[in-house]
């Protein structure tokens, strides 16, 4: 008994959840309520015209069987023509209006989704594979598009038609109308049962589709690695398994949903047979005329068609509901790092950065940084070094407030960074990362990306200081050269020069460098280092160093190990201590020495 009760509760919960999801989807349509009202009025006109056709046919039948005048038959024929014109006009314009509303609604949904993604904290993207997110933006919105473009139009028109035809049937003969609706209720019961099964199946299918797309995105991005380690066949096999899961789940979902159509057809035919038998008996007993039976047969046939359309739309509705659940899950996600209600803009930064007993954890209970304290004065260069995973990048992530700290305080020029708006803080910080990233677009557009309103002269000046001007002018279209796929048509060093120039265009007050020269050749490194010197002028700079030679000139070096700053000072001071930094530096130096001398 417990098992059945639990299952019933779960089914009821899923049903309620689906209704809420459908209401939320429909809210995107009802935003255009006035145009929607016009469309519904036209649909009502279409439905009334549909109801008139069988009644005119019944009237014509009575005129013929009762041998009335040709003039009466001609009037009915004229009404047929007028009714057909009304059907055409109302049908065309209602569908045109609904189509426009659907596309506008989908436009708003996609915009809401992409806009919301822009305000979510970095931690959200750490948890979500890019392929999974792309699946929600593309596949899930596509199935919602099917609902907006086809499903909702069919359902609204069908519901309007059913309502009008029901009224007409009740006016003609309530008893025959009751017979028709006995079959209708059977169809509704069958379809409701099918919906309870197919709904969760479609949701499961969308989840598996997201996993499959995530896998494809990751392995296509790492195709070079797959080729290098001869894992192409392994990748194909794993993808095939995921694809098979999607196919099987989708096949079950579609099969269950599509059984509603033949079930509705069987019940519609049974309904016609019952009407013929009962209606024939009523004609024999003189209760109705042949024309009324003909009209009723036409009306029952007309009501079966929209019913079939509604139930054939179940697959679209269930699929859209499953996709919408995943889309709305993102829209309901709250930024973990949020501006306080009273937060104001960050004043112009001079560069006094202070960490005071800062603790931080990405996941509650697993502290990454502990008791970190330091003070960088305006214009100073701070180097951050330590083993992989020590917490160097984490210190930068909390300085830029990608994440909020657990305890302690971080201030810039005496202002706590959690008391100001995030964008006003980040607008004064520039970063040059180890892996340069450029957007598809022209070189000039990529440079101007750092600061809205930057002039061409400012961008050209920045490119010159960064050492990029020469290679830019050698490109086919100079600064208007189009960069495809993140700058794939440039070398690693050229892309890095552009990111340095882009950082200059930002006019930052704080600068963060994450081993910006580690992936380039010696000649290019010298050019980039010269560009970095221009970029660092007058700015407080933080340099994450993997090669310690790049921070020997720093005003202060923070040595980080297991989330704690264990040493700090200049290169010479730290070397004299012969502590952790000394051993780290000498291990790198000995490595180079052994290569040169052949001594190990």
Secondary structure by P-SEA (a helix, b strand, c coil): caaaaaaaaaaaaaaaaaaaaaaaaacccccaaaaaaaaaaaaaaaaaaaaaaaaaaaaaaaaaaacccaaaaaaaaaaaaaaaaaaaaaaaaaaaaaaaaaaaaaaaaaaaaaaaaaaccaaaaaaccaaaaaaaacaaaaaaaaaaccaaaaaaaaaaaaaaaaaaaaaacaaaaaaaaaaaaaaaaaaaaaaaaaaaaaaaaaaaaaaaaaaaaaaaaaaaaaaaacaaaaaaaaaaaaaaaaaaaaaaaaaaaaaaaaaaaaaaaaaaaaaaaaaaaaaaaccccaaaaaaaaaaaaaaaaaaaaaaaaaaaaaaaaaaaaaaaaaaacccccccccccccccccccbbbbcbbbbbccccccccccccccccccbbbbbbbcccccaaaaaaaaacccccccccccccccccccccaaaaaaabbbbccbbbbccccaaaaaacccccccaaaaaaaaaaacaaaaaaacccccccccccccccccaaaaaaaaaaaaaaacccbbbbccccccccaaaaaaaaaaaaaaacccbbbbbcccccccccccbbbbbccccccccccaaaaaaaccaaaaaaaaaaaaaaaaacccc
